[in-house]
Amino acid sequence: MILIFPLNVLLLYRDPKPLPGEIMEPVKLSASIGMVALVTLAAACIMTTEEGEVRYGGQYYPGEFLLFGLGDDIWQKYDINVTHTLFTSAGESNEALISGTIDINVGADTRTVALFNAIPDQALIIGTVQRGNRYSTVVGVDSSYQSWADLKGQKIGLKLGTGAEGVLRKFFEREGIIWEDYEWVPLNVEDMIANLEQGTIEAFHAWEFTPGIAEAKGVGRILRTYGDVALVPASIHTTKDFVDQNRDLVVRFLAAQLEKADMIANDPDGAAEIASQAAADKGLDVPKDAFIKIFERIDFQIEFDQSIIDAIDDTADFLLEQGKIDSTPTLAWDTSLLEDAKDLYENQK
């Protein structure tokens, strides 16, 4: 079963509010909010799901379109019923997990930090869905620009106050590039491709799908990606109580996720066709070629190691320095679930 919250087609390019994975917009969590979250979670523990059911809160991530397109068949292959709710707000997805209206969700690094600050004794990382080159700087397809040095003094489209800006500022600081040497044009992502094509900006910096669509439509080319600056991992979260009571379901859920990731890695063309059709079924124009480029650019593996935990910790430190949070959380994770899921997936091949 798949549930979709109302979505304007402009969200194809628009920064969802709040945007999953963005590192400059989290709201400070006060002690009272954390206490409310704990009380809510405690009450939610009384709720039960139907036998064999997982209530999953997804995001409008590229891999989620593939999962949507694969439909119930992929879940039923692993003897599991999944109610797949697509949230346009990562904050709402976290609230749903805290309240117990969903059992598992996904969210990028800032939302992982927020979740652990809200329910530190319950939150658990059990996998990832994407990481790496999620942000790109795009220039005109026929332009001569080859580096940020070439763009000095030019107009650059950017949605200010988002993770795109945060990662770019980290890159500038690392490389010794002066922010004020560029003319920053505040733009929503849905307007960036048109402005680049019309010549009102010389480049834009954004997250997928916008760069992939600009490439697929022949408007832009990638100047640089930023996976080497920040991994910005999007993790799969659940609660310790849910794992304790439903370990087998979690393992089956992760096995299906592994199959999805395997298809992206080994058959990006087929995965892109399914994902593009799934997007079209929801009124979104994401060409197959855009998905192919995105699937080749971003790392969609489900497995994770200490480097992912370190990346989330780095984000927490950054948020603390920026005054966005009051304290950095202690993360908790369980890789044994994925080990069991790998065995199940291999047996199902």
C-alpha positions in Angstrom: 0.0 0.0 0.0 1.3 3.4 -0.9 0.1 6.7 0.6 1.0 10.0 -1.0 0.6 13.4 0.6 -0.7 16.1 -1.7 2.1 17.5 -3.8 2.2 20.4 -6.3 4.1 19.4 -9.4 6.4 22.3 -8.7 7.9 20.2 -5.9 9.9 18.5 -8.7 12.2 21.5 -8.4 11.1 23.0 -5.1 12.9 22.7 -1.8 10.4 20.8 0.3 9.7 22.6 3.6 11.7 21.7 5.5 14.0 20.1 2.9 15.3 16.6 3.8 19.0 16.7 4.5 19.4 20.5 4.5 21.9 21.7 7.1 20.9 25.3 7.7 17.2 25.2 8.5 16.6 22.9 11.6 14.6 24.4 14.4 16.2 24.4 17.8 15.0 21.6 20.0 14.2 22.7 23.5 14.1 20.4 26.5 10.3 20.7 26.6 9.9 19.6 23.0 12.2 16.6 23.7 10.0 15.7 26.8 6.8 15.9 24.7 8.4 13.7 22.2 9.3 11.1 24.8 5.8 11.2 26.3 4.3 10.8 22.8 6.6 7.9 22.0 5.7 6.2 25.2 2.0 6.4 24.4 2.6 5.2 20.9 4.3 2.0 22.1 0.8 0.9 23.1 -0.2 1.0 19.4 0.2 -2.2 17.3 0.3 -2.8 13.6 -1.3 -5.6 11.7 0.7 -8.8 11.6 3.4 -8.6 9.0 3.0 -4.9 8.3 5.5 -2.1 8.4 4.4 1.5 8.2 7.2 3.3 6.2 7.7 7.0 5.9 9.6 7.7 2.7 10.8 11.0 1.1 10.8 12.4 -2.4 14.3 10.9 -3.0 15.3 9.4 -6.4 15.4 5.9 -5.1 12.0 6.3 -3.6 10.5 6.7 -7.1 12.0 3.3 -8.0 10.6 1.7 -4.9 7.2 3.3 -5.7 7.4 1.9 -9.2 8.3 -1.6 -8.1 5.1 -1.5 -6.0 3.8 -4.1 -3.7 5.6 -6.9 -5.6 8.9 -6.2 -4.0 7.6 -6.2 -0.5 5.5 -9.3 -1.0 8.5 -11.1 -2.3 9.8 -10.9 1.2 6.5 -11.8 2.9 5.9 -8.3 4.2 3.1 -5.7 3.9 4.4 -2.2 3.7 2.3 1.0 3.9 4.6 3.4 2.0 3.8 7.0 2.9 5.7 9.7 0.9 6.3 12.7 3.1 7.1 16.1 1.5 8.5 17.3 4.9 11.3 15.5 6.7 10.2 17.2 9.9 6.7 15.6 9.5 8.3 12.2 8.9 10.2 12.5 12.1 7.1 13.6 14.0 5.3 10.5 12.6 8.0 8.2 13.8 8.1 9.8 17.2 4.3 9.6 17.6 4.2 6.0 16.5 2.1 6.5 13.4 4.9 5.0 11.3 7.5 2.4 12.2 10.5 3.3 10.0 11.4 6.4 8.2 14.2 8.0 6.1 15.9 11.4 6.5 19.2 13.0 5.8 21.8 14.0 8.4 20.1 17.0 10.0 16.9 15.0 10.5 18.9 12.2 12.0 20.4 14.7 14.5 17.0 16.1 15.2 15.5 12.6 15.8 18.2 11.6 18.2 17.9 14.9 20.1 14.1 14.3 20.4 14.2 10.6 21.4 17.8 9.8 22.4 16.9 6.5 24.1 14.9 5.1 21.2 16.2 6.3 17.9 18.2 3.8 15.9 20.0 3.9 12.5 19.6 0.6 10.6 20.7 1.6 7.1 21.1 4.4 4.5 19.3 5.2 1.2 21.7 7.7 -0.4 24.8 9.6 0.2 27.5 11.5 -1.7 27.1 13.7 -4.7 23.6 15.0 -3.9 24.5 18.7 -4.7 25.9 20.0 -8.0 26.9 23.3 -9.5 25.5 23.5 -13.0 26.7 25.9 -15.8 25.3 26.4 -19.3 25.8 23.4 -21.6 27.8 25.4 -24.1 29.6 27.7 -21.6 33.4 27.8 -21.3 33.4 27.7 -17.5 35.6 25.0 -16.0 36.0 26.1 -12.4 34.7 28.4 -9.7 37.7 30.7 -10.6 36.2 31.1 -14.1 32.9 32.1 -12.5 34.3 34.9 -10.3 32.1 38.0 -10.5 29.2 36.2 -12.2 25.6 35.7 -11.2 24.9 32.4 -9.5 21.5 31.0 -8.7 21.1 29.6 -5.2 18.3 28.9 -2.7 19.7 30.7 0.3 19.4 29.2 3.8 19.5 25.6 2.6 21.9 22.7 2.8 23.0 23.5 -0.7 24.3 26.8 0.6 25.8 25.1 3.6 27.8 22.5 1.7 29.0 25.2 -0.8 30.2 27.4 2.0 32.1 24.5 3.5 33.7 24.0 0.0 34.6 27.7 -0.3 36.2 27.7 3.2 38.2 24.6 2.4 39.4 26.0 -0.9 40.0 29.6 0.3 37.4 31.0 -2.1 35.8 34.3 -1.1 32.0 34.2 -1.0 31.7 37.9 -1.8 33.5 37.5 -5.1 30.3 36.2 -6.6 26.8 37.7 -7.2 24.3 35.4 -5.5 20.8 35.4 -7.0 18.2 34.0 -4.6 16.1 31.5 -6.6 13.8 28.7 -5.9 15.0 25.5 -7.6 12.0 25.3 -9.9 13.2 28.6 -11.5 16.9 27.7 -11.9 16.9 25.8 -15.2 14.8 28.5 -17.0 17.0 31.3 -15.7 20.2 29.4 -16.8 18.7 28.8 -20.3 17.6 32.5 -20.6 21.1 33.7 -19.5 20.0 35.7 -16.5 22.4 33.6 -14.4 25.6 31.9 -15.4 25.3 29.0 -13.1 23.2 27.5 -10.3 23.9 25.3 -7.3 21.2 22.8 -6.2 20.2 19.3 -5.2 18.8 16.5 -7.4 16.5 16.3 -9.4 17.3 19.8 -10.7 20.9 19.2 -12.0 19.9 15.9 -13.6 17.0 17.4 -15.4 19.1 20.3 -16.6 21.5 17.8 -18.1 18.9 15.5 -19.6 17.2 18.5 -21.3 20.4 19.8 -22.7 20.4 23.0 -20.8 23.3 22.5 -18.4 26.3 20.5 -17.6 27.8 19.7 -14.2 30.7 21.9 -13.2 31.3 20.1 -9.9 29.7 17.8 -7.3 30.4 17.9 -3.6 30.5 14.4 -2.2 34.1 15.0 -1.2 33.0 18.0 0.9 30.1 16.4 2.8 28.5 12.9 2.4 25.1 14.2 3.6 23.9 10.6 4.2 20.1 9.9 4.3 19.6 7.2 6.8 16.9 4.6 7.6 15.7 5.2 11.1 13.4 3.2 13.4 13.1 2.7 17.2 14.7 0.2 19.5 11.3 -0.9 20.7 10.1 -1.7 17.2 13.2 -3.7 16.4 12.9 -5.6 19.7 9.3 -6.5 18.9 9.6 -6.9 15.1 13.1 -7.9 14.3 12.1 -10.3 11.5 9.9 -7.7 9.8 12.8 -5.2 9.9 15.2 -7.7 8.3 12.6 -8.4 5.5 12.1 -4.7 5.0 15.9 -4.2 4.6 16.2 -7.1 2.2 13.8 -5.4 -0.1 15.8 -2.2 0.2 18.9 -4.1 -0.7 17.2 -5.4 -3.8 16.2 -1.9 -4.8 19.8 -0.6 -4.3 21.2 -3.6 -6.3 19.0 -2.7 -9.2 20.2 0.9 -9.2 23.8 -0.3 -9.1 23.6 -3.1 -11.7 20.7 -2.0 -14.0 20.5 1.8 -13.8 18.8 1.9 -17.2 16.0 -0.4 -16.1 15.7 1.3 -12.7 15.6 4.7 -14.4 12.7 3.6 -16.7 10.7 2.3 -13.8 11.4 5.4 -11.7 10.6 7.8 -14.5 7.3 6.1 -15.2 6.5 6.2 -11.4 7.2 9.9 -11.4 5.0 10.4 -14.5 2.2 8.5 -12.8 2.3 11.2 -10.1 2.3 14.1 -12.6 6.1 14.7 -12.3 8.3 15.3 -15.4 11.6 13.6 -14.6 13.1 12.2 -17.8 14.5 8.7 -17.8 17.9 10.2 -18.8 17.8 12.4 -15.6 17.3 9.3 -13.5 20.1 7.5 -15.2 22.5 10.4 -14.5 21.3 10.7 -10.9 21.6 6.9 -10.3 25.2 7.0 -11.6 26.1 10.1 -9.6 24.7 9.4 -6.1 25.6 6.4 -3.9 22.4 4.5 -3.1 23.8 1.6 -1.1 22.0 0.5 2.0 25.0 -0.7 3.9 26.8 1.8 6.2 29.9 1.9 8.3 31.7 4.3 10.7 32.3 6.9 7.9 28.5 7.5 7.8 28.3 7.9 11.6 31.2 10.3 11.5 29.5 12.3 8.7 26.4 12.7 10.8 28.5 13.6 13.9 30.2 16.3 11.7 26.9 17.7 10.8 25.8 17.8 14.4 29.0 19.7 15.3 28.3 22.2 12.5 24.7 22.7 13.6 25.9 23.3 17.2 28.5 25.8 15.9 25.7 27.6 14.0 23.5 27.7 17.0 20.9 25.5 15.3 20.8 22.9 18.1 21.6 23.1 21.9 23.6 19.9 22.1 25.0 17.1 19.9 23.3 13.7 20.3 24.9 10.3 20.9 24.0 8.2 17.9 22.9 4.5 18.1 23.0 2.0 15.2 22.6 -1.7 14.5 24.4 -3.3 11.5 23.4 -6.9 12.5 19.9 -6.3 10.9 21.5 -5.6 7.6 23.8 -8.7 7.9 20.7 -10.8 8.3 19.0 -9.0 5.5 21.9 -9.7 3.1 21.5 -13.4 3.8 17.8 -13.3 3.1 18.3 -11.3 -0.1 20.9 -13.7 -1.3 18.6 -16.6 -0.6 15.8 -14.9 -2.6 17.9 -14.3 -5.7 
